[in-house]
C-alpha cells in the first residue's frame, strides 16, 4: 500500500485538470466578488442619495448579490465535480 505522500504526488491528469479548473474558478469568483462590492460601494456613495435609495436598500442588494454568487459558485463546483467523476 503506497504512502499518503506518494499517492498525493501521483495525481492523474484528470485530477490535475480539475485542480486547474477549481483554481481558475476561485480566481474568477474573487474578481466577481470584488467588482460587485466595489460597484455597490460606488453606487451607494455617488448615486444612492440622489435617487433616494436608503442604506437598507443597499444592504438588501448586497445580500441578494452574495446569495446569487453563492448559488452560481455551488452549481459550478458541483458541475465540475460531476464531470470529473467517471
C-alpha positions as CSV (number, residue, x, y, z in Angstrom):
1,X,0.0,0.0,0.0
2,X,1.6,3.3,-1.1
3,X,2.0,6.0,1.5
4,X,-0.1,9.1,1.5
5,X,2.8,11.3,0.3
6,X,3.3,9.1,-2.8
7,X,-0.4,8.9,-3.5
8,X,-0.7,12.7,-3.4
9,X,2.3,13.2,-5.6
10,X,1.0,10.8,-8.3
11,X,-2.1,12.7,-9.4
12,X,-3.9,11.7,-12.6
13,X,-4.3,14.1,-15.5
14,X,-8.0,14.3,-14.8
15,X,-7.4,15.3,-11.2
16,X,-4.8,17.9,-12.3
17,X,-7.3,19.3,-14.8
18,X,-9.9,19.5,-12.0
19,X,-7.5,21.3,-9.8
20,X,-6.7,23.8,-12.5
21,X,-10.4,24.4,-13.2
22,X,-11.1,24.9,-9.5
23,X,-8.2,27.4,-9.2
24,X,-9.4,29.3,-12.2
25,X,-12.9,29.3,-10.7
26,X,-11.6,30.6,-7.4
27,X,-9.8,33.5,-9.2
28,X,-12.8,34.4,-11.3
29,X,-15.1,34.3,-8.3
30,X,-12.7,36.5,-6.3
31,X,-12.7,39.0,-9.1
32,X,-16.5,39.0,-9.4
33,X,-17.0,39.4,-5.7
34,X,-14.5,42.4,-5.6
35,X,-16.2,44.0,-8.6
36,X,-19.7,43.5,-7.2
37,X,-18.8,45.1,-3.8
38,X,-16.9,47.9,-5.5
39,X,-19.9,48.7,-7.7
40,X,-22.3,48.6,-4.7
41,X,-20.0,50.9,-2.8
42,X,-19.7,53.4,-5.6
43,X,-23.4,53.3,-6.3
44,X,-24.1,53.9,-2.6
45,X,-21.6,56.8,-2.4
46,X,-22.4,58.5,-5.7
47,X,-26.0,57.8,-6.8
48,X,-27.9,56.5,-3.9
49,X,-28.5,59.9,-2.2
50,X,-29.6,61.5,-5.4
51,X,-32.1,58.7,-6.2
52,X,-33.4,58.5,-2.6
53,X,-32.1,54.9,-2.0
54,X,-31.6,54.2,1.7
55,X,-28.9,52.1,3.4
56,X,-31.5,49.3,3.8
57,X,-31.9,49.0,0.0
58,X,-28.1,48.9,-0.4
59,X,-27.8,46.1,2.2
60,X,-30.6,44.1,0.7
61,X,-28.8,44.5,-2.7
62,X,-25.6,43.3,-1.2
63,X,-27.3,40.3,0.4
64,X,-29.0,39.3,-2.9
65,X,-25.7,39.6,-4.8
66,X,-24.0,37.5,-2.2
67,X,-26.7,34.8,-2.4
68,X,-26.7,34.8,-6.2
69,X,-22.9,34.5,-6.4
70,X,-23.0,31.7,-3.8
71,X,-25.6,29.7,-5.8
72,X,-23.7,30.1,-9.0
73,X,-20.5,29.0,-7.3
74,X,-22.1,26.0,-5.7
75,X,-23.7,24.9,-9.0
76,X,-20.4,25.4,-10.9
77,X,-18.4,23.4,-8.4
78,X,-21.0,20.6,-8.5
79,X,-20.9,20.5,-12.3
80,X,-17.1,20.4,-12.3
81,X,-17.0,17.5,-9.8
82,X,-19.7,15.5,-11.6
83,X,-17.9,16.0,-14.9
84,X,-14.6,14.7,-13.4
85,X,-16.2,11.6,-11.8
86,X,-16.2,8.7,-14.3
